[in-house]
Amino acid sequence: MRRYPIGLWLTLLGSIFAVLSVLLTPCFVVRAAGERVAMVEARAGLPFSIHFIHSVQKTPVLENLEINEAKDGFTLLSTKYQSFGVGLPFLAEEGDFREEGDYYVFDHMDRHFKTLALRTGVGTQLTLTVAGQEYRLYERYAPGTRIDLAIVPFYRALLGS
């Protein structure tokens, strides 16, 4: 039986570890209509925003989120909007409220989500900004298209699951 030098075994084990490390790296993935729209490495604290026109109030809304510390979900940090109404925060326990010009801002909301599912809508102009890249989802997908945001291992992001 042939013996291999310890250095070869260590190199092989190191290579396997490196490949597994890459394949298991958490990725922030955005999917719509069966395709990957965006994929970036999920870094704790990575900010992203969701901008849309409220379907009832017909005014702009900006939600600021970040990837959580565990890199397994999202935290809603703040919401900025122009009018009160259905689906918009207004309770004191939801965060710190202030007026900023023509806008209302709720800071320190600290809401947690494992995943997010959004939908494009008629006139809602759903836009996502991640890592400095703006995705005008309303221009690319028909109204009613589901947009999924999740943190998954790199191998799942590649496989589309």
MDAnalysis code that builds the backbone (N, CA, C; Angstrom):
import MDAnalysis as mda
import numpy as np

u = mda.Universe.empty(483, n_residues=161, atom_resindex=np.repeat(np.arange(161), 3), trajectory=True)
u.add_TopologyAttr("name", ["N", "CA", "C"] * 161)
u.add_TopologyAttr("resid", np.arange(1, 162))
u.add_TopologyAttr("resname", ["MET", "ARG", "ARG", "TYR", "PRO", "ILE", "GLY", "LEU", "TRP", "LEU", "THR", "LEU", "LEU", "GLY", "SER", "ILE", "PHE", "ALA", "VAL", "LEU", "SER", "VAL", "LEU", "LEU", "THR", "PRO", "CYS", "PHE", "VAL", "VAL", "ARG", "ALA", "ALA", "GLY", "GLU", "ARG", "VAL", "ALA", "MET", "VAL", "GLU", "ALA", "ARG", "ALA", "GLY", "LEU", "PRO", "PHE", "SER", "ILE", "HIS", "PHE", "ILE", "HIS", "SER", "VAL", "GLN", "LYS", "THR", "PRO", "VAL", "LEU", "GLU", "ASN", "LEU", "GLU", "ILE", "ASN", "GLU", "ALA", "LYS", "ASP", "GLY", "PHE", "THR", "LEU", "LEU", "SER", "THR", "LYS", "TYR", "GLN", "SER", "PHE", "GLY", "VAL", "GLY", "LEU", "PRO", "PHE", "LEU", "ALA", "GLU", "GLU", "GLY", "ASP", "PHE", "ARG", "GLU", "GLU", "GLY", "ASP", "TYR", "TYR", "VAL", "PHE", "ASP", "HIS", "MET", "ASP", "ARG", "HIS", "PHE", "LYS", "THR", "LEU", "ALA", "LEU", "ARG", "THR", "GLY", "VAL", "GLY", "THR", "GLN", "LEU", "THR", "LEU", "THR", "VAL", "ALA", "GLY", "GLN", "GLU", "TYR", "ARG", "LEU", "TYR", "GLU", "ARG", "TYR", "ALA", "PRO", "GLY", "THR", "ARG", "ILE", "ASP", "LEU", "ALA", "ILE", "VAL", "PRO", "PHE", "TYR", "ARG", "ALA", "LEU", "LEU", "GLY", "SER"])
u.atoms.positions = np.array([
    [0.843, -1.169, 0.000],
    [0.000, 0.000, 0.000],
    [0.898, 1.244, 0.000],
    [0.538, 2.179, -0.834],
    [1.335, 3.387, -0.982],
    [0.942, 4.411, 0.075],
    [1.906, 5.047, 0.676],
    [1.654, 6.071, 1.687],
    [1.858, 7.447, 1.068],
    [0.939, 8.352, 1.397],
    [1.038, 9.721, 0.893],
    [1.588, 10.608, 1.998],
    [2.377, 11.591, 1.620],
    [2.948, 12.489, 2.626],
    [1.842, 13.280, 3.343],
    [2.088, 13.586, 4.593],
    [1.136, 14.332, 5.419],
    [0.772, 15.677, 4.788],
    [1.712, 16.292, 4.112],
    [1.457, 17.576, 3.455],
    [0.364, 17.476, 2.410],
    [0.322, 16.368, 1.681],
    [-0.717, 16.151, 0.671],
    [-2.083, 16.031, 1.325],
    [-2.158, 15.281, 2.434],
    [-3.421, 15.132, 3.159],
    [-3.895, 16.471, 3.714],
    [-2.973, 17.224, 4.255],
    [-3.339, 18.536, 4.799],
    [-3.821, 19.479, 3.701],
    [-3.178, 19.427, 2.551],
    [-3.600, 20.253, 1.422],
    [-4.993, 19.856, 0.963],
    [-5.239, 18.562, 0.876],
    [-6.548, 18.058, 0.463],
    [-7.620, 18.476, 1.462],
    [-7.370, 18.301, 2.742],
    [-8.332, 18.699, 3.764],
    [-8.566, 20.213, 3.749],
    [-7.510, 20.971, 3.581],
    [-7.638, 22.431, 3.502],
    [-8.471, 22.859, 2.317],
    [-8.286, 22.195, 1.182],
    [-9.060, 22.504, -0.024],
    [-10.536, 22.186, 0.180],
    [-10.812, 21.044, 0.795],
    [-12.206, 20.663, 1.073],
    [-12.843, 21.687, 2.012],
    [-12.126, 22.074, 3.043],
    [-12.633, 23.066, 3.981],
    [-12.908, 24.399, 3.280],
    [-12.008, 24.820, 2.413],
    [-12.168, 26.095, 1.700],
    [-13.410, 26.059, 0.802],
    [-13.600, 24.961, 0.088],
    [-14.762, 24.837, -0.805],
    [-16.053, 24.840, 0.022],
    [-16.084, 24.088, 1.113],
    [-17.267, 24.064, 1.973],
    [-17.545, 25.436, 2.567],
    [-16.497, 26.123, 2.957],
    [-16.657, 27.457, 3.524],
    [-17.331, 28.406, 2.524],
    [-16.905, 28.354, 1.284],
    [-17.500, 29.203, 0.246],
    [-18.947, 28.787, -0.013],
    [-19.195, 27.501, -0.147],
    [-20.541, 27.019, -0.454],
    [-21.540, 27.316, 0.660],
    [-21.061, 27.433, 1.884],
    [-21.942, 27.696, 3.022],
    [-22.034, 29.171, 3.396],
    [-21.320, 30.034, 2.681],
    [-21.360, 31.472, 2.949],
    [-22.788, 31.995, 2.797],
    [-23.307, 32.714, 3.798],
    [-24.656, 33.264, 3.682],
    [-24.729, 34.330, 2.583],
    [-25.773, 34.247, 1.772],
    [-26.001, 35.216, 0.692],
    [-27.388, 35.818, 0.813],
    [-27.473, 37.098, 0.544],
    [-28.753, 37.800, 0.464],
    [-29.219, 37.651, -0.972],
    [-30.361, 36.992, -1.160],
    [-30.845, 36.692, -2.501],
    [-32.232, 37.293, -2.695],
    [-32.430, 37.891, -3.863],
    [-33.733, 38.407, -4.264],
    [-34.150, 37.608, -5.488],
    [-35.363, 37.023, -5.428],
    [-35.881, 36.211, -6.528],
    [-37.257, 36.707, -6.935],
    [-37.533, 36.604, -8.228],
    [-38.842, 36.973, -8.767],
    [-39.088, 36.162, -10.024],
    [-40.297, 35.688, -10.182],
    [-40.707, 34.980, -11.399],
    [-39.721, 33.875, -11.777],
    [-39.240, 33.148, -10.775],
    [-38.348, 32.024, -11.046],
    [-36.921, 32.378, -11.401],
    [-36.554, 33.628, -11.248],
    [-35.176, 34.005, -11.560],
    [-34.550, 34.781, -10.407],
    [-33.235, 34.722, -10.358],
    [-32.492, 35.469, -9.348],
    [-32.311, 36.898, -9.850],
    [-32.799, 37.852, -9.089],
    [-32.697, 39.266, -9.437],
    [-31.391, 39.838, -8.906],
    [-31.037, 39.456, -7.670],
    [-29.841, 39.987, -7.026],
    [-29.287, 38.948, -6.065],
    [-27.965, 39.003, -5.877],
    [-27.314, 38.137, -4.899],
    [-26.049, 38.845, -4.427],
    [-25.957, 39.044, -3.117],
    [-24.756, 39.627, -2.520],
    [-24.433, 38.846, -1.245],
    [-23.187, 38.890, -0.845],
    [-22.816, 38.231, 0.404],
    [-23.570, 38.889, 1.554],
    [-24.149, 38.080, 2.406],
    [-24.906, 38.586, 3.550],
    [-23.924, 38.956, 4.657],
    [-23.719, 40.245, 4.821],
    [-22.864, 40.745, 5.896],
    [-23.745, 41.373, 6.960],
    [-23.471, 41.069, 8.223],
    [-24.236, 41.659, 9.319],
    [-24.205, 43.178, 9.193],
    [-25.380, 43.792, 9.284],
    [-25.474, 45.245, 9.197],
    [-25.566, 45.795, 7.786],
    [-25.514, 44.925, 6.758],
    [-25.622, 45.409, 5.376],
    [-26.982, 46.075, 5.190],
    [-26.990, 47.381, 4.881],
    [-28.269, 48.081, 4.721],
    [-28.877, 47.848, 3.338],
    [-30.188, 47.887, 3.284],
    [-30.903, 47.899, 2.016],
    [-32.226, 48.614, 2.243],
    [-32.857, 49.042, 1.163],
    [-34.114, 49.778, 1.307],
    [-35.145, 49.306, 0.295],
    [-36.391, 49.481, 0.696],
    [-37.535, 49.175, -0.154],
    [-38.307, 50.476, -0.307],
    [-38.519, 50.880, -1.549],
    [-39.242, 52.117, -1.827],
    [-40.457, 51.762, -2.670],
    [-41.600, 52.351, -2.338],
    [-42.813, 52.089, -3.115],
    [-43.804, 53.221, -2.911],
    [-44.790, 53.254, -3.774],
    [-45.912, 54.174, -3.630],
    [-47.022, 53.379, -2.943],
    [-47.495, 53.893, -1.817],
    [-48.518, 53.185, -1.049],
    [-49.771, 52.998, -1.907],
    [-50.285, 51.782, -1.940],
    [-51.396, 51.459, -2.841],
    [-52.696, 52.160, -2.472],
    [-52.876, 52.523, -1.209],
    [-54.102, 53.207, -0.793],
    [-53.874, 54.710, -0.708],
    [-52.808, 55.119, -0.027],
    [-52.547, 56.539, 0.192],
    [-51.985, 57.251, -1.047],
    [-51.379, 56.463, -1.959],
    [-50.770, 57.008, -3.186],
    [-49.646, 57.995, -2.885],
    [-48.935, 57.748, -1.792],
    [-47.797, 58.581, -1.402],
    [-46.566, 57.682, -1.231],
    [-45.360, 58.262, -1.339],
    [-44.142, 57.447, -1.251],
    [-43.862, 56.928, 0.158],
    [-43.301, 55.717, 0.191],
    [-42.882, 55.086, 1.444],
    [-41.464, 54.551, 1.234],
    [-40.612, 54.754, 2.225],
    [-39.251, 54.231, 2.184],
    [-39.025, 53.445, 3.462],
    [-38.677, 52.170, 3.313],
    [-38.372, 51.322, 4.460],
    [-36.884, 50.996, 4.434],
    [-36.216, 51.241, 5.544],
    [-34.781, 50.980, 5.664],
    [-34.572, 49.764, 6.553],
    [-33.863, 48.796, 6.008],
    [-33.612, 47.545, 6.711],
    [-32.134, 47.223, 6.698],
    [-31.771, 46.189, 7.447],
    [-30.410, 45.677, 7.406],
    [-30.429, 44.183, 7.665],
    [-29.359, 43.521, 7.285],
    [-29.197, 42.107, 7.593],
    [-28.825, 42.008, 9.072],
    [-29.469, 41.082, 9.778],
    [-29.243, 40.984, 11.221],
    [-27.861, 40.430, 11.551],
    [-27.515, 40.468, 12.827],
    [-26.189, 40.042, 13.287],
    [-25.914, 38.568, 12.999],
    [-26.938, 37.729, 13.102],
    [-26.769, 36.291, 12.864],
    [-26.690, 35.955, 11.374],
    [-26.955, 36.926, 10.530],
    [-26.967, 36.746, 9.068],
    [-27.961, 35.657, 8.659],
    [-29.136, 35.677, 9.325],
    [-30.175, 34.717, 8.975],
    [-31.542, 35.374, 8.802],
    [-31.551, 36.709, 8.707],
    [-32.801, 37.436, 8.539],
    [-32.553, 38.930, 8.461],
    [-33.646, 39.680, 8.593],
    [-33.612, 41.125, 8.381],
    [-34.197, 41.857, 9.584],
    [-33.768, 43.106, 9.750],
    [-34.316, 43.983, 10.778],
    [-34.785, 45.269, 10.107],
    [-36.060, 45.603, 10.321],
    [-36.603, 46.875, 9.849],
    [-36.154, 47.948, 10.828],
    [-35.421, 48.917, 10.333],
    [-34.870, 49.979, 11.171],
    [-35.776, 51.195, 11.223],
    [-36.251, 51.631, 10.046],
    [-37.057, 52.853, 9.994],
    [-37.963, 52.845, 8.773],
    [-38.991, 53.647, 8.877],
    [-39.932, 53.852, 7.782],
    [-40.146, 55.353, 7.635],
    [-40.153, 55.801, 6.396],
    [-40.361, 57.224, 6.096],
    [-41.531, 57.313, 5.124],
    [-42.529, 58.118, 5.455],
    [-43.726, 58.202, 4.618],
    [-44.359, 59.588, 4.722],
    [-45.338, 59.858, 3.859],
    [-45.916, 61.194, 3.789],
    [-47.309, 61.323, 4.381],
    [-48.029, 60.233, 4.540],
    [-49.391, 60.361, 5.051],
    [-49.736, 59.182, 5.954],
    [-50.607, 59.428, 6.905],
    [-51.069, 58.354, 7.777],
    [-52.113, 57.528, 7.045],
    [-52.190, 56.252, 7.350],
    [-53.217, 55.422, 6.744],
    [-52.969, 53.955, 6.996],
    [-53.785, 53.157, 6.380],
    [-53.736, 51.707, 6.531],
    [-52.339, 51.185, 6.201],
    [-51.805, 50.353, 7.092],
    [-50.524, 49.706, 6.843],
    [-49.303, 50.544, 7.155],
    [-49.496, 51.735, 7.667],
    [-48.359, 52.594, 8.013],
    [-48.272, 52.712, 9.534],
    [-47.054, 52.700, 10.090],
    [-46.908, 52.724, 11.547],
    [-47.360, 54.052, 12.141],
    [-47.937, 53.958, 13.337],
    [-48.354, 55.177, 14.010],
    [-48.351, 55.047, 15.531],
    [-48.167, 53.852, 16.065],
    [-48.186, 53.658, 17.505],
    [-46.825, 53.992, 18.123],
    [-46.851, 54.634, 19.278],
    [-45.618, 55.057, 19.941],
    [-44.674, 53.889, 20.209],
    [-45.219, 52.721, 20.533],
    [-44.358, 51.578, 20.841],
    [-43.705, 50.974, 19.599],
    [-44.042, 51.462, 18.421],
    [-43.448, 50.938, 17.192],
    [-42.097, 51.568, 16.876],
    [-41.739, 52.627, 17.584],
    [-40.458, 53.278, 17.326],
    [-40.480, 54.723, 17.765],
    [-39.446, 55.441, 17.365],
    [-39.340, 56.866, 17.688],
    [-39.868, 57.676, 16.507],
    [-40.924, 58.425, 16.748],
    [-41.600, 59.181, 15.697],
    [-41.077, 60.607, 15.641],
    [-40.923, 61.114, 14.402],
    [-40.577, 62.528, 14.218],
    [-41.071, 62.982, 12.848],
    [-41.209, 64.284, 12.696],
    [-41.528, 64.868, 11.399],
    [-40.240, 65.382, 10.792],
    [-40.112, 65.199, 9.484],
    [-38.924, 65.630, 8.753],
    [-39.409, 66.276, 7.459],
    [-39.606, 67.583, 7.500],
    [-40.165, 68.275, 6.329],
    [-41.577, 67.788, 6.069],
    [-41.838, 67.313, 4.848],
    [-43.163, 66.801, 4.473],
    [-43.342, 65.329, 4.829],
    [-42.390, 64.746, 5.537],
    [-42.412, 63.312, 5.825],
    [-42.553, 63.036, 7.322],
    [-43.068, 61.859, 7.607],
    [-43.084, 61.307, 8.956],
    [-42.051, 60.186, 8.963],
    [-41.284, 60.105, 10.033],
    [-40.239, 59.089, 10.134],
    [-40.405, 58.323, 11.440],
    [-40.377, 57.015, 11.328],
    [-40.341, 56.140, 12.495],
    [-38.965, 55.501, 12.508],
    [-38.160, 55.819, 13.513],
    [-36.826, 55.240, 13.674],
    [-36.855, 54.186, 14.775],
    [-35.784, 53.388, 14.835],
    [-35.597, 52.381, 15.893],
    [-36.792, 51.436, 15.989],
    [-37.274, 50.986, 14.856],
    [-38.449, 50.113, 14.841],
    [-38.106, 48.699, 15.324],
    [-36.926, 48.214, 14.991],
    [-36.430, 46.936, 15.488],
    [-37.423, 45.783, 15.269],
    [-37.963, 45.691, 14.073],
    [-38.835, 44.559, 13.700],
    [-37.983, 43.538, 12.959],
    [-38.208, 42.270, 13.274],
    [-37.375, 41.203, 12.725],
    [-38.166, 40.305, 11.783],
    [-37.499, 39.912, 10.685],
    [-38.113, 39.058, 9.678],
    [-37.101, 38.017, 9.225],
    [-37.518, 36.767, 9.123],
    [-36.653, 35.715, 8.580],
    [-36.533, 35.880, 7.070],
    [-37.652, 36.138, 6.425],
    [-37.711, 36.373, 4.981],
    [-38.704, 37.503, 4.739],
    [-38.705, 38.023, 3.531],
    [-39.691, 39.031, 3.130],
    [-40.272, 38.629, 1.783],
    [-41.573, 38.771, 1.652],
    [-42.245, 38.527, 0.377],
    [-42.985, 39.809, 0.015],
    [-42.651, 40.363, -1.127],
    [-43.261, 41.594, -1.621],
    [-44.001, 41.275, -2.911],
    [-44.823, 42.185, -3.361],
    [-45.476, 42.026, -4.663],
    [-45.444, 43.351, -5.409],
    [-45.210, 43.241, -6.698],
    [-45.334, 44.427, -7.539],
    [-46.822, 44.741, -7.647],
    [-47.135, 45.987, -7.858],
    [-48.537, 46.385, -7.969],
    [-48.694, 47.504, -8.979],
    [-49.899, 47.718, -9.408],
    [-50.178, 48.790, -10.367],
    [-49.890, 50.131, -9.703],
    [-48.955, 50.870, -10.255],
    [-48.632, 52.198, -9.760],
    [-47.813, 52.242, -8.485],
    [-47.390, 51.104, -7.969],
    [-46.663, 51.117, -6.691],
    [-45.170, 51.390, -6.846],
    [-44.641, 51.239, -8.030],
    [-43.235, 51.540, -8.315],
    [-42.276, 50.883, -7.315],
    [-42.488, 49.604, -7.058],
    [-41.650, 48.866, -6.106],
    [-40.196, 48.857, -6.559],
    [-39.336, 49.399, -5.699],
    [-37.910, 49.515, -5.994],
    [-37.116, 49.031, -4.782],
    [-36.080, 48.278, -5.050],
    [-35.210, 47.747, -4.007],
    [-33.804, 48.279, -4.253],
    [-33.149, 48.736, -3.196],
    [-31.760, 49.188, -3.310],
    [-30.912, 48.330, -2.372],
    [-29.953, 47.624, -2.964],
    [-29.072, 46.723, -2.222],
    [-27.635, 46.971, -2.677],
    [-26.745, 47.160, -1.722],
    [-25.317, 47.329, -2.018],
    [-25.083, 48.365, -3.119],
    [-25.816, 49.478, -3.033],
    [-25.643, 50.561, -3.989],
    [-26.291, 50.345, -5.343],
    [-26.924, 49.206, -5.546],
    [-27.575, 48.893, -6.818],
    [-29.086, 49.045, -6.669],
    [-29.698, 49.795, -7.563],
    [-31.140, 50.000, -7.532],
    [-31.820, 49.031, -8.499],
    [-32.848, 48.351, -8.011],
    [-33.619, 47.401, -8.822],
    [-35.052, 47.913, -8.913],
    [-35.420, 48.411, -10.087],
    [-36.780, 48.906, -10.310],
    [-37.649, 47.708, -10.710],
    [-38.108, 47.014, -9.702],
    [-38.822, 45.763, -9.913],
    [-40.121, 45.977, -10.683],
    [-40.739, 47.127, -10.508],
    [-41.994, 47.431, -11.195],
    [-41.804, 47.563, -12.707],
    [-40.598, 47.876, -13.143],
    [-40.331, 47.986, -14.583],
    [-40.061, 46.619, -15.207],
    [-39.638, 45.690, -14.406],
    [-39.192, 44.388, -14.910],
    [-40.247, 43.289, -14.775],
    [-41.158, 43.443, -13.788],
    [-42.117, 42.381, -13.505],
    [-43.550, 42.909, -13.514],
    [-44.443, 42.071, -13.979],
    [-45.864, 42.428, -14.084],
    [-46.467, 42.621, -12.695],
    [-47.504, 43.454, -12.596],
    [-48.197, 43.612, -11.315],
    [-48.630, 42.247, -10.775],
    [-48.448, 42.088, -9.473],
    [-48.804, 40.834, -8.820],
    [-47.658, 39.850, -8.690],
    [-46.525, 40.144, -9.317],
    [-45.374, 39.240, -9.236],
    [-44.814, 39.242, -7.815],
    [-44.612, 38.047, -7.295],
    [-44.043, 37.913, -5.953],
    [-42.526, 38.092, -6.012],
    [-42.011, 38.886, -5.077],
    [-40.583, 39.147, -4.948],
    [-40.166, 38.603, -3.580],
    [-39.257, 37.635, -3.559],
    [-38.815, 37.015, -2.311],
    [-37.415, 37.471, -1.947],
    [-37.241, 37.882, -0.702],
    [-35.943, 38.271, -0.164],
    [-35.604, 37.287, 0.945],
    [-34.428, 36.681, 0.864],
    [-34.040, 35.688, 1.860],
    [-32.526, 35.630, 1.995],
    [-32.094, 35.048, 3.089],
    [-30.674, 34.767, 3.302],
    [-30.537, 33.246, 3.219],
    [-29.722, 32.802, 2.290],
    [-29.520, 31.363, 2.077],
    [-28.035, 31.096, 1.877],
    [-27.600, 29.836, 2.106],
    [-26.204, 29.508, 1.803],
    [-25.936, 29.682, 0.303],
    [-24.701, 30.006, -0.036],
    [-24.315, 30.252, -1.429],
    [-24.733, 29.120, -2.355],
    [-24.563, 27.865, -1.924],
    [-24.919, 26.746, -2.809],
    [-26.401, 26.764, -3.148],
    [-27.273, 27.167, -2.196],
    [-28.714, 27.252, -2.489],
    [-29.012, 28.416, -3.419],
    [-28.271, 29.503, -3.262],
    [-28.454, 30.655, -4.147],
    [-28.116, 30.253, -5.591],
    [-27.082, 29.464, -5.750],
    [-26.687, 29.014, -7.084],
    [-27.691, 28.046, -7.685],
    [-28.259, 27.184, -6.837],
    [-29.202, 26.165, -7.310],
    [-30.601, 26.705, -7.531],
    [-30.872, 27.884, -6.987],
    [-32.182, 28.480, -7.204],
    [-33.225, 28.051, -6.215],
    [-32.821, 27.444, -5.121],
    [-33.825, 27.027, -4.135],
    [-33.873, 27.964, -2.950],
])
